[in-house]
C-alpha cells in the first residue's frame, strides 16, 4: 500500500486483517476461554482508514457503471475524488508512522503450536448460536445483518485455514464443509446488502445538496435503484435466515 493504495491492494490488505482477527478470536477459544487477543491499535487504525478509502473507491466504480444511461454526474465524481485524496493522505501518513512498527510483537500473544478440537467446536457452536439468536429477531436491523456477516466470515476464514493445514479430522471436515458452503452463500448475499448500504450512505444530503439540479436528479435515480436492490436482497436474506431459526 506504500506504493499503490488502489482498490485491489486495499481489498487484499483488509481481507488479510480480517483473517488475522478471525484467527485471534479462534485461539481465544482454546484452553483459556476468557482470554482475549485484540488487533494492535495501530493496525486497527490503518484498517479503518483503508476501509473508508475502499468505500469511496467502490462508489466511484458504481458511478461509472450506474451513470451510463443518465445525465453526466461529473460534479459528484469530482467530490468523490476529493474525498479519496483526503483518505489516501491519511492512509499514507499512518503507514509512514507505522513503517517500523512491530505488529506481531504488539500482539503479545503466544500462538499455540496445536489447536484443540474442543476449542474449534466451541468456536463454531458459539458463532452459530449467535447467528441463530440474531436470525430470530422479528425485525432484524442492518447492524445485526452486518454482525451475522462478521460471525460467518470468522468461521469461513478459520475453517479454510484449518482445512488447508489438515488440522481437522476428515469426517468433520466433510460434514462442516457443507455448512460452510451454506454460510458462504448467505455471506455473499449479506455482502450485496452491505454494498447497497454503503452506496446509499454516499447519497446523503451532505453529498447531494452540493450538486446541480440535473446531477442531483441522476443521483436520485441511482439512489432509488440501490434502495430497490437492497430491498430485494434483504428479502432473499430473510428467506435464507429462516433455515437458521
N, C-alpha and C positions, 0 to 999 in steps of 0.2 A: 504493500500500500504506500510505502515511501515513494515509490517511483510512479505508480499509476493507480490512484484510488477510483477506479471505474466500476461499473455495475458488477461484472463477473468477479473481480477481485474482492470487492466489499462483500458480496454474497458468500464467497468461499470462506472469507475470514469469519463471518457471523455464524456460518454453519459449524465451523471447527470450534468456535467458542461454545456453541450450544452442545456439541458433543462432549466437550470437556466438562461443562456444567452438569450434564446428564450423568457422566461418569462419577463426578464428585458426589452427586446425590446417591448413586448406587453404592459406593463404598461407605457411605454413611449408614447404610442398612446392613452392614456386616456385624461383627461381634458387638460393637457398642452402638446400639440403635439410637442413642441420644447424641452421638457425635454429629457435628455439622461442619462442612467444608465449603465455605462460600468462595466465589471467584475473587481474586485480588481486586481491591477497589479501583486501582488504576486501569486494570483490564476492563472492568465493568464500564468505566467512563468512556474508554475508546469504543467499546461495543455499542454504547448508547449513541454516541456521536455518529458512528458509522451507520447505525440503523436509521437515523434521521436523514443522512445523506442518501442512503439507499431508497428511502421512501420518495425523496424528491426525484432521484434518477428514474425510478419506475413510473412516476407520474409523468415525466417528460416523454417516456416511451408510450404510455397510454394515450397521451395527447396526439402524438404522431399518428397513432392508429385510429383513434376515435374521431379526429377532426377532418378526415379526408373528404367527407361529403358535406361539410359545414363551412360557414364563413371563416376566414383565417382568424386565428387567435394568437397572433404574434406578440401582443402585449402580455398575454398570460404566459407564453413561453419565456419571454424576457424576465418576467417576475420569477419563474421557476429557476432560471439560470442564475439570477442574483442570489436566491436562497441557497442554491447548490454551491456557489462560490464561497459564501459565508461558512457553510458547513465544512467545505474542503479545507479552508484556512484553520478552522477549529480542530479538525482531524489532524492536519499536518503539525500544528502546534503541539497537540497532545502526544503524537507519535515521536516528535523530537524530544519532548521532555522524558519520554519513557524509552529512549533508544537503548540505553544501557541498563534498563531495569530488569531484574531477575524475577520474572513472573513465577517460575517454578519454585524458586526459593521463598517467595512471598506466600505461596500456598500453605506452607507449614503443615504439610500432611504427609504421613508415611503411607505410600501406596502399598497395599498388601500384595505379597507375592502370589497369593491364591485367593480367589473369591469363593465364599461358601455358597453352596446350592441353596441353603436355607435363606441366606441373605438375599439371593436373587429372587426367590419365590416370594419373600416378604416384600421386596421392592415392587414386583409386578402386581401382587394382590392389593397392595396399598394404593397403587395408581389406578388399577381397575375399579377398586372400591370408590375412589374419589370421582372417577368418571361416571360411575353409576349414580352416585349421590347427586352430581350436578345434572345428570340426564333426567332425574326425577322432578326437577323444578318445573312448576306449571308454566311459567313464562320466563324461560331461560334468557339471560341477558347476553349482550355481546361480549362483555368481560368474562362471563362464565364460559362462553364458547371458546374464547382465547385460552382460558385456563385448561380446558379439555384438550385443546391442541398441544399445549405445552406438556401435559401429562403423557399424551400419546407419543410425542416426539422423544421424550425421555426413554420410554420403553423401546421404541424402534431403534434409536441410536445404540443403546446398550445391547439389545438383542443381536443386532448386526455385528457389533464388536465381538461379543462372546462367541457367536457362531463362527466368525472368521478365525478366531483363536482356538476353536474346538474346545471351548470351556464348558459346553452344555452336553448332557447325555443325548445320544442320537434320538431316542424316543421322545424326550421332552422337547428337543429342538424341532422335531417334525410337528408335534402337537401345537407348540406355541407359535410355530411358523404360520399356521393357518390363522391364528388370532391376530398375529402381527399384520398379515395381509389385509385382514378386515379393518384393523386400526389405520393402516396406510390409506385405504380408500376414504375413510372418514377424515383423516388428516388432510387429504387432498381437497375435499370439499370445504373443510374449515379454512384452508389456505385461500381458497377462492373468496370466501366470506370476508376474510381479513383484508384481502387485496381491495375488494369493493369498499370496505370501511375506510381504508387509508385514502383511496381515491376521493371519497366523499369529504374527508377532512380538508382536502385542498379546494373544496368548493364552498367553504365557509364565507360569510360576508366580508371578513377581513381581506380575503383574496379577490372575490368577485366584484366588490364595490369599487375597486381601483380600475376596472375595465370600462371600455366604451360600451354603448348600448348594444351594438352588433355582436361584439365579442362576448358580452355577458349573456346574450341570447343563445349563442353557440354553446357556451359552458353550461347554461341551464339545461339544454337538451342532453348534453353528455351526463350531467348530474342525474337527470331523470332515468337515463339508461342504466347507470350504475345502481341507482336505487331499485330499479326493477330486477336487475340481475341479482342483487343481494337478497331480495325477497324470494326469488326462485331458489337460490342456493340455500337459504335458511330453511325453506320448506323441505328440500331434499335432506338436509342435515337432521331435521326433526324426525323424519322417517327413519333414517339410519340410527338415530339415538334411541328409537323405540326398542331396538334389539338389546340395548344396554340396561333397560329398566328391570 
